[in-house]
Amino acid sequence: MEALWKQASRLKEQVSRQGVFKQFGAAYGNSDNAFTDESEVNLHQRLEKLYLSTRAAKHFQRDIVRGVEGYIVTGSKQVDIGNKLSDDSHKYGVGNTCTCGNTLSIAATFYGKARSLMEKERGNMLKAFGTQVAEPLRAMVMGVPLEDARHLAQRYDRMRQEAEAQAVEVSRRQNRVRESTGNGEVISKLEAAEYKLEELKSSMVGLGKEAVAAMAAVESQQQRLTLQRLIAMVEAERAYHQKVLEILDHLEQEMVSERQKIEAPPTPAAETYKAQPPPSYDEVNGMFASSSVNDSVTSVDFFLGEALDSFKAESESELNLSVGDIVIVRKISSNGWAEGECKGKAGWFPHAYIERRERVLANKVPHIF
């Protein structure tokens, strides 16, 4: 029973080792043939560990390459979308104006330019990902050093199996020698088998050392290159975000400035209209007309204006205004007054209190007359 248990334990260990080392080539033979010394066993175990390490590093490098390539594809689509948004914003800013001013057009132009700069920086980052990260790692995954090291490991594995088989042959011939009565031919064949085993062991150890050195060099290169490419990826992203932050900070300053302009209350030229009263209707209409009055008041093609601030009439000739009132402007005086009609009343009001409108909302039309 104990013998069966030991045999099962040996078989379990053998299967475990085959599960790892089958990556080199064929599976091992029976490990009962003790033909190796401690140094060769240590060499063999180190080669196993190196193989596992380089294989894991290779898979990690391949995963990075796939992830970066997928990110580049997705990022390129985002760049196209961002550039389209940039073009649309720029077209609106250049080709459109608003009746209440051009603040939105200016802001749209600012945004379009900033978006274009941001997408350019994103494109530079994606390019860096491709040239500085994906390409070097792909070259190493498919490179000659790793494949050469793996081939050496496979050759070592095959030679080790051959040595194991030869050890079995030596053991078999030793049994024949013990069973024979000094047969010279049997002894000669045993000596030849032992000599061949020693040659295989010597070649196997040399090849094993060469394979370990090659795998160790590849492992070191994998570790170094992969870390360098990860750092390069971080630096590219960091540079991208820093530049985008600078662009956004500048854009925010420009757009806040424009918002302040559109939200700031109007500042009518109060001193202009208070220094001189508005012309009277009699003067303007010619009952007591003088050349100076006629020269100072200009009749204009009627246009609509919207009151930006409230104005309280101080005489019968002046017109009360509230914020948002729509006025039909008919005359403009050189001293800062304008004459028009609003809500069925006519009179003078400071010209600076209104802003010209090409169109007005339909629901405001009834309030004009």
NUNUVO-248497 format. One record per residue (C-alpha): residue number from 0; residue in three letters; x, y, z. Coordinates in Angstrom, 1 decimal. Example, Ala and Ser with C-alpha at 12.3 -4.5 7.8 and 13.67 -1.06 7.14 Angstrom:
! residues 2
+-----+------+--------+--------+--------+
! pos ! code !     px !     py !     pz !
+-----+------+--------+--------+--------+
!   0 !  ALA !   12.3 !   -4.5 !    7.8 !
!   1 !  SER !   13.7 !   -1.1 !    7.1 !
+-----+------+--------+--------+--------+
***
This chain:
! residues 369
+-----+------+--------+--------+--------+
! pos ! code !     px !     py !     pz !
+-----+------+--------+--------+--------+
!   0 !  MET !    0.0 !    0.0 !    0.0 !
!   1 !  GLU !    2.8 !    2.4 !    0.9 !
!   2 !  ALA !    4.5 !    1.6 !   -2.4 !
!   3 !  LEU !    1.4 !    2.5 !   -4.3 !
!   4 !  TRP !    1.1 !    5.7 !   -2.4 !
!   5 !  LYS !    4.7 !    6.7 !   -3.3 !
!   6 !  GLN !    4.1 !    5.8 !   -6.9 !
!   7 !  ALA !    1.0 !    7.9 !   -7.0 !
!   8 !  SER !    2.9 !   10.8 !   -5.5 !
!   9 !  ARG !    5.6 !   10.6 !   -8.1 !
!  10 !  LEU !    3.1 !   10.4 !  -10.8 !
!  11 !  LYS !    1.3 !   13.5 !   -9.5 !
!  12 !  GLU !    4.6 !   15.5 !   -9.4 !
!  13 !  GLN !    5.4 !   14.4 !  -12.9 !
!  14 !  VAL !    2.0 !   15.5 !  -14.2 !
!  15 !  SER !    2.4 !   18.9 !  -12.5 !
!  16 !  ARG !    5.8 !   19.4 !  -14.0 !
!  17 !  GLN !    4.5 !   18.4 !  -17.5 !
!  18 !  GLY !    1.7 !   21.0 !  -17.1 !
!  19 !  VAL !    4.2 !   23.8 !  -17.0 !
!  20 !  PHE !    7.0 !   22.4 !  -19.2 !
!  21 !  LYS !    4.8 !   21.2 !  -22.1 !
!  22 !  GLN !    5.1 !   24.8 !  -23.4 !
!  23 !  PHE !    8.6 !   23.8 !  -24.4 !
!  24 !  GLY !    7.7 !   20.8 !  -26.5 !
!  25 !  ALA !    6.9 !   17.2 !  -25.7 !
!  26 !  ALA !    6.2 !   16.0 !  -22.2 !
!  27 !  TYR !    8.8 !   14.5 !  -20.0 !
!  28 !  GLY !    9.4 !   10.8 !  -19.6 !
!  29 !  ASN !    9.5 !    8.9 !  -16.3 !
!  30 !  SER !   11.3 !   10.9 !  -13.6 !
!  31 !  ASP !   12.3 !    7.7 !  -11.8 !
!  32 !  ASN !   15.5 !    7.5 !  -13.9 !
!  33 !  ALA !   17.9 !    9.4 !  -11.6 !
!  34 !  PHE !   20.5 !   10.6 !  -14.2 !
!  35 !  THR !   20.7 !   14.3 !  -13.0 !
!  36 !  ASP !   22.6 !   15.9 !  -10.2 !
!  37 !  GLU !   21.5 !   18.7 !   -8.0 !
!  38 !  SER !   23.1 !   21.4 !  -10.1 !
!  39 !  GLU !   21.2 !   20.2 !  -13.2 !
!  40 !  VAL !   17.9 !   20.1 !  -11.3 !
!  41 !  ASN !   18.5 !   23.7 !  -10.1 !
!  42 !  LEU !   19.2 !   24.7 !  -13.7 !
!  43 !  HIS !   16.1 !   23.0 !  -14.9 !
!  44 !  GLN !   13.9 !   24.6 !  -12.2 !
!  45 !  ARG !   15.3 !   28.1 !  -13.0 !
!  46 !  LEU !   14.6 !   27.6 !  -16.7 !
!  47 !  GLU !   11.0 !   26.6 !  -15.8 !
!  48 !  LYS !   10.6 !   29.9 !  -13.8 !
!  49 !  LEU !   12.1 !   32.0 !  -16.6 !
!  50 !  TYR !    9.8 !   30.4 !  -19.1 !
!  51 !  LEU !    6.8 !   31.2 !  -17.0 !
!  52 !  SER !    8.0 !   34.8 !  -16.3 !
!  53 !  THR !    8.7 !   35.5 !  -20.0 !
!  54 !  ARG !    5.5 !   34.0 !  -21.1 !
!  55 !  ALA !    3.5 !   36.1 !  -18.6 !
!  56 !  ALA !    5.4 !   39.2 !  -19.7 !
!  57 !  LYS !    4.7 !   38.5 !  -23.3 !
!  58 !  HIS !    1.0 !   38.1 !  -22.7 !
!  59 !  PHE !    1.0 !   41.4 !  -20.7 !
!  60 !  GLN !    2.8 !   43.2 !  -23.5 !
!  61 !  ARG !    0.3 !   41.8 !  -26.0 !
!  62 !  ASP !   -2.6 !   43.0 !  -23.8 !
!  63 !  ILE !   -1.1 !   46.5 !  -23.7 !
!  64 !  VAL !   -0.8 !   46.6 !  -27.5 !
!  65 !  ARG !   -4.4 !   45.4 !  -28.0 !
!  66 !  GLY !   -5.7 !   47.9 !  -25.4 !
!  67 !  VAL !   -3.7 !   50.8 !  -26.9 !
!  68 !  GLU !   -4.8 !   50.0 !  -30.5 !
!  69 !  GLY !   -8.4 !   49.8 !  -29.4 !
!  70 !  TYR !   -8.0 !   53.1 !  -27.6 !
!  71 !  ILE !   -6.5 !   54.7 !  -30.7 !
!  72 !  VAL !   -9.4 !   53.6 !  -32.8 !
!  73 !  THR !  -11.9 !   54.9 !  -30.3 !
!  74 !  GLY !  -10.0 !   58.1 !  -29.8 !
!  75 !  SER !   -9.7 !   58.7 !  -33.5 !
!  76 !  LYS !  -13.5 !   58.6 !  -33.8 !
!  77 !  GLN !  -13.8 !   61.0 !  -30.9 !
!  78 !  VAL !  -11.3 !   63.4 !  -32.7 !
!  79 !  ASP !  -13.5 !   63.3 !  -35.8 !
!  80 !  ILE !  -16.6 !   64.1 !  -33.7 !
!  81 !  GLY !  -14.8 !   66.9 !  -31.9 !
!  82 !  ASN !  -13.5 !   68.4 !  -35.1 !
!  83 !  LYS !  -17.0 !   68.4 !  -36.5 !
!  84 !  LEU !  -18.2 !   70.2 !  -33.4 !
!  85 !  SER !  -15.4 !   72.7 !  -33.8 !
!  86 !  ASP !  -16.3 !   73.3 !  -37.5 !
!  87 !  ASP !  -20.0 !   73.8 !  -36.6 !
!  88 !  SER !  -19.2 !   76.3 !  -33.8 !
!  89 !  HIS !  -16.8 !   78.2 !  -36.1 !
!  90 !  LYS !  -19.3 !   78.4 !  -38.9 !
!  91 !  TYR !  -22.0 !   79.8 !  -36.6 !
!  92 !  GLY !  -19.6 !   82.3 !  -35.1 !
!  93 !  VAL !  -18.5 !   83.6 !  -38.5 !
!  94 !  GLY !  -21.8 !   83.4 !  -40.4 !
!  95 !  ASN !  -24.4 !   84.5 !  -37.8 !
!  96 !  THR !  -25.2 !   87.6 !  -35.6 !
!  97 !  CYS !  -27.9 !   88.2 !  -33.1 !
!  98 !  THR !  -30.1 !   91.3 !  -33.0 !
!  99 !  CYS !  -29.0 !   91.9 !  -29.4 !
! 100 !  GLY !  -25.3 !   91.8 !  -30.2 !
! 101 !  ASN !  -22.6 !   89.4 !  -31.4 !
! 102 !  THR !  -21.6 !   88.0 !  -28.0 !
! 103 !  LEU !  -22.8 !   84.5 !  -28.8 !
! 104 !  SER !  -21.1 !   84.5 !  -32.2 !
! 105 !  ILE !  -17.8 !   85.5 !  -30.6 !
! 106 !  ALA !  -18.2 !   82.9 !  -27.9 !
! 107 !  ALA !  -19.0 !   80.2 !  -30.5 !
! 108 !  THR !  -15.8 !   81.2 !  -32.4 !
! 109 !  PHE !  -13.7 !   81.0 !  -29.3 !
! 110 !  TYR !  -15.1 !   77.6 !  -28.5 !
! 111 !  GLY !  -14.6 !   76.3 !  -32.1 !
! 112 !  LYS !  -10.9 !   77.3 !  -32.0 !
! 113 !  ALA !  -10.4 !   75.9 !  -28.5 !
! 114 !  ARG !  -12.1 !   72.6 !  -29.5 !
! 115 !  SER !   -9.9 !   72.4 !  -32.6 !
! 116 !  LEU !   -6.8 !   72.8 !  -30.4 !
! 117 !  MET !   -7.9 !   70.2 !  -28.0 !
! 118 !  GLU !   -8.6 !   67.7 !  -30.7 !
! 119 !  LYS !   -5.1 !   68.4 !  -32.1 !
! 120 !  GLU !   -3.6 !   67.6 !  -28.8 !
! 121 !  ARG !   -5.7 !   64.4 !  -28.5 !
! 122 !  GLY !   -4.4 !   63.4 !  -32.0 !
! 123 !  ASN !   -0.8 !   64.0 !  -30.8 !
! 124 !  MET !   -1.4 !   61.8 !  -27.7 !
! 125 !  LEU !   -2.9 !   59.0 !  -29.9 !
! 126 !  LYS !    0.1 !   59.2 !  -32.2 !
! 127 !  ALA !    2.5 !   58.9 !  -29.3 !
! 128 !  PHE !    0.6 !   55.9 !  -28.0 !
! 129 !  GLY !    1.1 !   54.2 !  -31.4 !
! 130 !  THR !    4.7 !   55.1 !  -32.0 !
! 131 !  GLN !    6.1 !   55.1 !  -28.5 !
! 132 !  VAL !    4.0 !   52.3 !  -26.9 !
! 133 !  ALA !    2.3 !   49.9 !  -29.2 !
! 134 !  GLU !    5.0 !   49.6 !  -31.9 !
! 135 !  PRO !    8.0 !   48.8 !  -29.6 !
! 136 !  LEU !    6.0 !   46.3 !  -27.5 !
! 137 !  ARG !    4.6 !   44.6 !  -30.6 !
! 138 !  ALA !    8.2 !   44.3 !  -32.0 !
! 139 !  MET !    9.3 !   42.6 !  -28.8 !
! 140 !  VAL !    6.4 !   40.2 !  -28.7 !
! 141 !  MET !    7.1 !   39.1 !  -32.2 !
! 142 !  GLY !   10.9 !   39.6 !  -32.0 !
! 143 !  VAL !   13.8 !   37.3 !  -32.6 !
! 144 !  PRO !   15.4 !   37.3 !  -29.0 !
! 145 !  LEU !   12.3 !   35.8 !  -27.4 !
! 146 !  GLU !   11.8 !   33.2 !  -30.1 !
! 147 !  ASP !   15.5 !   32.2 !  -30.1 !
! 148 !  ALA !   15.4 !   31.8 !  -26.3 !
! 149 !  ARG !   12.3 !   29.6 !  -26.6 !
! 150 !  HIS !   13.9 !   27.5 !  -29.3 !
! 151 !  LEU !   16.9 !   26.9 !  -27.0 !
! 152 !  ALA !   14.5 !   25.9 !  -24.2 !
! 153 !  GLN !   12.8 !   23.4 !  -26.6 !
! 154 !  ARG !   16.1 !   21.9 !  -27.7 !
! 155 !  TYR !   17.1 !   21.6 !  -24.0 !
! 156 !  ASP !   13.8 !   19.8 !  -23.3 !
! 157 !  ARG !   14.3 !   17.4 !  -26.2 !
! 158 !  MET !   17.8 !   16.6 !  -25.1 !
! 159 !  ARG !   16.7 !   16.1 !  -21.6 !
! 160 !  GLN !   14.1 !   13.6 !  -22.8 !
! 161 !  GLU !   16.8 !   11.8 !  -24.8 !
! 162 !  ALA !   19.0 !   11.7 !  -21.8 !
! 163 !  GLU !   16.2 !   10.2 !  -19.7 !
! 164 !  ALA !   15.7 !    7.5 !  -22.4 !
! 165 !  GLN !   19.4 !    6.8 !  -22.4 !
! 166 !  ALA !   19.4 !    6.5 !  -18.6 !
! 167 !  VAL !   16.7 !    3.9 !  -19.0 !
! 168 !  GLU !   18.8 !    2.0 !  -21.6 !
! 169 !  VAL !   21.9 !    2.1 !  -19.2 !
! 170 !  SER !   19.8 !    0.7 !  -16.4 !
! 171 !  ARG !   18.5 !   -2.1 !  -18.6 !
! 172 !  ARG !   22.0 !   -3.1 !  -19.7 !
! 173 !  GLN !   23.3 !   -3.0 !  -16.2 !
! 174 !  ASN !   20.6 !   -5.5 !  -15.3 !
! 175 !  ARG !   21.7 !   -7.7 !  -18.2 !
! 176 !  VAL !   25.3 !   -7.5 !  -17.0 !
! 177 !  ARG !   24.3 !   -8.7 !  -13.5 !
! 178 !  GLU !   22.3 !  -11.5 !  -15.0 !
! 179 !  SER !   25.1 !  -12.6 !  -17.4 !
! 180 !  THR !   28.3 !  -14.5 !  -16.5 !
! 181 !  GLY !   30.8 !  -11.9 !  -17.6 !
! 182 !  ASN !   29.7 !  -11.7 !  -21.3 !
! 183 !  GLY !   32.2 !   -9.3 !  -22.9 !
! 184 !  GLU !   29.7 !   -8.1 !  -25.6 !
! 185 !  VAL !   27.1 !   -7.2 !  -23.0 !
! 186 !  ILE !   29.7 !   -5.3 !  -20.9 !
! 187 !  SER !   30.9 !   -3.5 !  -24.1 !
! 188 !  LYS !   27.4 !   -2.4 !  -24.9 !
! 189 !  LEU !   26.9 !   -1.1 !  -21.4 !
! 190 !  GLU !   30.1 !    0.9 !  -21.5 !
! 191 !  ALA !   29.0 !    2.4 !  -24.8 !
! 192 !  ALA !   25.5 !    3.3 !  -23.4 !
! 193 !  GLU !   27.1 !    4.9 !  -20.3 !
! 194 !  TYR !   29.5 !    6.9 !  -22.5 !
! 195 !  LYS !   26.6 !    8.2 !  -24.6 !
! 196 !  LEU !   24.7 !    9.1 !  -21.4 !
! 197 !  GLU !   27.6 !   11.1 !  -20.1 !
! 198 !  GLU !   27.9 !   12.9 !  -23.5 !
! 199 !  LEU !   24.2 !   13.7 !  -23.4 !
! 200 !  LYS !   24.4 !   15.0 !  -19.8 !
! 201 !  SER !   27.3 !   17.2 !  -20.7 !
! 202 !  SER !   25.6 !   18.6 !  -23.8 !
! 203 !  MET !   22.3 !   19.0 !  -21.9 !
! 204 !  VAL !   24.0 !   21.0 !  -19.1 !
! 205 !  GLY !   25.7 !   23.3 !  -21.6 !
! 206 !  LEU !   22.6 !   23.8 !  -23.6 !
! 207 !  GLY !   20.6 !   24.4 !  -20.4 !
! 208 !  LYS !   23.0 !   27.1 !  -19.3 !
! 209 !  GLU !   22.8 !   28.8 !  -22.7 !
! 210 !  ALA !   19.0 !   28.6 !  -22.6 !
! 211 !  VAL !   18.9 !   30.1 !  -19.1 !
! 212 !  ALA !   21.2 !   32.9 !  -20.1 !
! 213 !  ALA !   19.1 !   33.7 !  -23.2 !
! 214 !  MET !   15.8 !   33.6 !  -21.3 !
! 215 !  ALA !   17.2 !   35.7 !  -18.4 !
! 216 !  ALA !   18.3 !   38.3 !  -21.0 !
! 217 !  VAL !   14.9 !   38.3 !  -22.6 !
! 218 !  GLU !   13.2 !   38.6 !  -19.2 !
! 219 !  SER !   15.3 !   41.6 !  -18.3 !
! 220 !  GLN !   14.6 !   43.3 !  -21.6 !
! 221 !  GLN !   10.9 !   42.6 !  -21.2 !
! 222 !  GLN !   10.8 !   44.1 !  -17.7 !
! 223 !  ARG !   12.8 !   47.2 !  -18.7 !
! 224 !  LEU !   11.0 !   47.8 !  -22.0 !
! 225 !  THR !    7.5 !   47.3 !  -20.7 !
! 226 !  LEU !    8.1 !   49.7 !  -17.8 !
! 227 !  GLN !    9.5 !   52.3 !  -20.1 !
! 228 !  ARG !    6.5 !   52.1 !  -22.4 !
! 229 !  LEU !    4.1 !   52.4 !  -19.5 !
! 230 !  ILE !    5.9 !   55.5 !  -18.4 !
! 231 !  ALA !    5.8 !   56.9 !  -21.9 !
! 232 !  MET !    2.1 !   56.3 !  -22.0 !
! 233 !  VAL !    1.6 !   58.1 !  -18.7 !
! 234 !  GLU !    3.8 !   61.0 !  -19.8 !
! 235 !  ALA !    1.8 !   61.4 !  -23.1 !
! 236 !  GLU !   -1.5 !   61.4 !  -21.2 !
! 237 !  ARG !   -0.1 !   63.9 !  -18.7 !
! 238 !  ALA !    1.1 !   66.2 !  -21.4 !
! 239 !  TYR !   -2.2 !   66.0 !  -23.2 !
! 240 !  HIS !   -4.2 !   66.9 !  -20.1 !
! 241 !  GLN !   -1.9 !   69.7 !  -19.1 !
! 242 !  LYS !   -2.3 !   71.3 !  -22.5 !
! 243 !  VAL !   -6.0 !   70.8 !  -22.6 !
! 244 !  LEU !   -6.3 !   72.4 !  -19.2 !
! 245 !  GLU !   -4.4 !   75.5 !  -20.4 !
! 246 !  ILE !   -6.7 !   75.7 !  -23.5 !
! 247 !  LEU !   -9.8 !   75.4 !  -21.3 !
! 248 !  ASP !   -8.5 !   78.0 !  -18.8 !
! 249 !  HIS !   -8.0 !   80.5 !  -21.6 !
! 250 !  LEU !  -11.3 !   79.6 !  -23.2 !
! 251 !  GLU !  -13.1 !   80.1 !  -19.8 !
! 252 !  GLN !  -11.6 !   83.5 !  -19.4 !
! 253 !  GLU !  -12.7 !   84.6 !  -22.9 !
! 254 !  MET !  -16.2 !   83.3 !  -22.5 !
! 255 !  VAL !  -16.7 !   84.7 !  -19.0 !
! 256 !  SER !  -15.6 !   88.0 !  -20.4 !
! 257 !  GLU !  -18.2 !   87.8 !  -23.1 !
! 258 !  ARG !  -20.9 !   86.7 !  -20.6 !
! 259 !  GLN !  -20.1 !   89.7 !  -18.4 !
! 260 !  LYS !  -20.6 !   91.9 !  -21.5 !
! 261 !  ILE !  -24.0 !   90.5 !  -22.3 !
! 262 !  GLU !  -25.2 !   90.4 !  -18.6 !
! 263 !  ALA !  -23.9 !   93.8 !  -17.7 !
! 264 !  PRO !  -26.6 !   96.5 !  -17.3 !
! 265 !  PRO !  -26.7 !   99.2 !  -20.0 !
! 266 !  THR !  -24.8 !  102.4 !  -19.2 !
! 267 !  PRO !  -26.8 !  105.2 !  -21.0 !
! 268 !  ALA !  -24.9 !  108.4 !  -21.6 !
! 269 !  ALA !  -26.9 !  110.2 !  -18.9 !
! 270 !  GLU !  -24.9 !  113.4 !  -19.1 !
! 271 !  THR !  -25.5 !  113.7 !  -22.8 !
! 272 !  TYR !  -29.2 !  113.9 !  -22.7 !
! 273 !  LYS !  -29.4 !  115.7 !  -19.4 !
! 274 !  ALA !  -27.1 !  118.5 !  -20.6 !
! 275 !  GLN !  -29.6 !  119.4 !  -23.2 !
! 276 !  PRO !  -33.3 !  118.9 !  -23.2 !
! 277 !  PRO !  -35.0 !  117.2 !  -26.1 !
! 278 !  PRO !  -36.3 !  119.4 !  -28.9 !
! 279 !  SER !  -39.9 !  120.4 !  -28.6 !
! 280 !  TYR !  -42.5 !  119.2 !  -31.2 !
! 281 !  ASP !  -43.1 !  122.8 !  -32.3 !
! 282 !  GLU !  -39.4 !  123.3 !  -33.1 !
! 283 !  VAL !  -39.1 !  120.1 !  -34.8 !
! 284 !  ASN !  -42.3 !  120.4 !  -36.8 !
! 285 !  GLY !  -41.5 !  123.9 !  -38.0 !
! 286 !  MET !  -43.8 !  126.3 !  -36.1 !
! 287 !  PHE !  -40.7 !  128.1 !  -34.7 !
! 288 !  ALA !  -38.2 !  126.3 !  -36.7 !
! 289 !  SER !  -34.6 !  127.5 !  -36.9 !
! 290 !  SER !  -31.7 !  126.2 !  -39.0 !
! 291 !  SER !  -29.9 !  125.0 !  -35.8 !
! 292 !  VAL !  -32.9 !  122.9 !  -34.8 !
! 293 !  ASN !  -33.3 !  121.5 !  -38.3 !
! 294 !  ASP !  -29.6 !  120.6 !  -38.5 !
! 295 !  SER !  -29.6 !  118.9 !  -35.1 !
! 296 !  VAL !  -32.6 !  116.6 !  -35.7 !
! 297 !  THR !  -32.5 !  114.0 !  -38.4 !
! 298 !  SER !  -35.5 !  112.0 !  -39.7 !
! 299 !  VAL !  -34.6 !  108.4 !  -40.2 !
! 300 !  ASP !  -36.3 !  105.4 !  -41.8 !
! 301 !  PHE !  -38.5 !  103.9 !  -39.2 !
! 302 !  PHE !  -36.8 !  101.1 !  -37.2 !
! 303 !  LEU !  -37.6 !   99.1 !  -34.1 !
! 304 !  GLY !  -35.7 !   99.5 !  -30.9 !
! 305 !  GLU !  -35.8 !   97.6 !  -27.6 !
! 306 !  ALA !  -35.4 !   99.4 !  -24.3 !
! 307 !  LEU !  -32.5 !   98.1 !  -22.4 !
! 308 !  ASP !  -33.2 !  100.3 !  -19.3 !
! 309 !  SER !  -36.2 !  102.1 !  -17.9 !
! 310 !  PHE !  -36.6 !  105.8 !  -18.5 !
! 311 !  LYS !  -39.0 !  108.1 !  -16.6 !
! 312 !  ALA !  -40.3 !  111.1 !  -18.6 !
! 313 !  GLU !  -39.7 !  114.4 !  -16.9 !
! 314 !  SER !  -41.9 !  116.5 !  -19.3 !
! 315 !  GLU !  -44.9 !  116.1 !  -21.6 !
! 316 !  SER !  -42.6 !  115.8 !  -24.6 !
! 317 !  GLU !  -40.7 !  112.8 !  -23.2 !
! 318 !  LEU !  -41.7 !  109.2 !  -23.5 !
! 319 !  ASN !  -41.8 !  106.7 !  -20.6 !
! 320 !  LEU !  -39.9 !  103.5 !  -21.2 !
! 321 !  SER !  -39.7 !  100.2 !  -19.4 !
! 322 !  VAL !  -37.1 !   97.4 !  -19.9 !
! 323 !  GLY !  -38.1 !   95.3 !  -22.9 !
! 324 !  ASP !  -40.4 !   97.9 !  -24.5 !
! 325 !  ILE !  -40.4 !   98.0 !  -28.3 !
! 326 !  VAL !  -40.3 !  101.5 !  -29.8 !
! 327 !  ILE !  -40.8 !  102.7 !  -33.3 !
! 328 !  VAL !  -38.0 !  105.2 !  -33.8 !
! 329 !  ARG !  -38.7 !  108.1 !  -36.2 !
! 330 !  LYS !  -36.1 !  110.8 !  -35.4 !
! 331 !  ILE !  -32.7 !  111.1 !  -33.9 !
! 332 !  SER !  -31.2 !  114.2 !  -32.4 !
! 333 !  SER !  -27.5 !  115.0 !  -32.4 !
! 334 !  ASN !  -27.6 !  115.7 !  -28.6 !
! 335 !  GLY !  -28.4 !  112.0 !  -27.8 !
! 336 !  TRP !  -32.2 !  112.1 !  -27.9 !
! 337 !  ALA !  -34.5 !  110.0 !  -30.2 !
! 338 !  GLU !  -38.2 !  110.4 !  -30.9 !
! 339 !  GLY !  -40.5 !  107.5 !  -31.3 !
! 340 !  GLU !  -43.8 !  105.8 !  -30.4 !
! 341 !  CYS !  -44.5 !  103.1 !  -27.9 !
! 342 !  LYS !  -47.8 !  101.8 !  -26.5 !
! 343 !  GLY !  -49.8 !  104.4 !  -28.3 !
! 344 !  LYS !  -47.7 !  107.4 !  -27.1 !
! 345 !  ALA !  -45.0 !  109.4 !  -28.8 !
! 346 !  GLY !  -42.2 !  111.4 !  -27.3 !
! 347 !  TRP !  -38.5 !  111.9 !  -26.8 !
! 348 !  PHE !  -36.2 !  109.5 !  -24.9 !
! 349 !  PRO !  -32.4 !  109.0 !  -24.6 !
! 350 !  HIS !  -31.2 !  107.2 !  -27.7 !
! 351 !  ALA !  -28.6 !  105.2 !  -25.6 !
! 352 !  TYR !  -31.5 !  103.5 !  -23.7 !
! 353 !  ILE !  -32.5 !  101.4 !  -26.7 !
! 354 !  GLU !  -30.9 !   98.9 !  -29.1 !
! 355 !  ARG !  -31.9 !   98.4 !  -32.7 !
! 356 !  ARG !  -33.8 !   95.3 !  -33.5 !
! 357 !  GLU !  -34.3 !   93.8 !  -37.0 !
! 358 !  ARG !  -37.0 !   91.4 !  -35.7 !
! 359 !  VAL !  -39.2 !   91.2 !  -32.6 !
! 360 !  LEU !  -41.3 !   88.5 !  -31.1 !
! 361 !  ALA !  -44.9 !   88.4 !  -32.4 !
! 362 !  ASN !  -46.3 !   88.7 !  -28.8 !
! 363 !  LYS !  -44.6 !   92.1 !  -28.4 !
! 364 !  VAL !  -46.1 !   93.7 !  -31.5 !
! 365 !  PRO !  -49.4 !   94.6 !  -29.9 !
! 366 !  HIS !  -47.6 !   96.6 !  -27.2 !
! 367 !  ILE !  -45.9 !   98.9 !  -29.7 !
! 368 !  PHE !  -49.2 !  100.7 !  -30.7 !
+-----+------+--------+--------+--------+
***
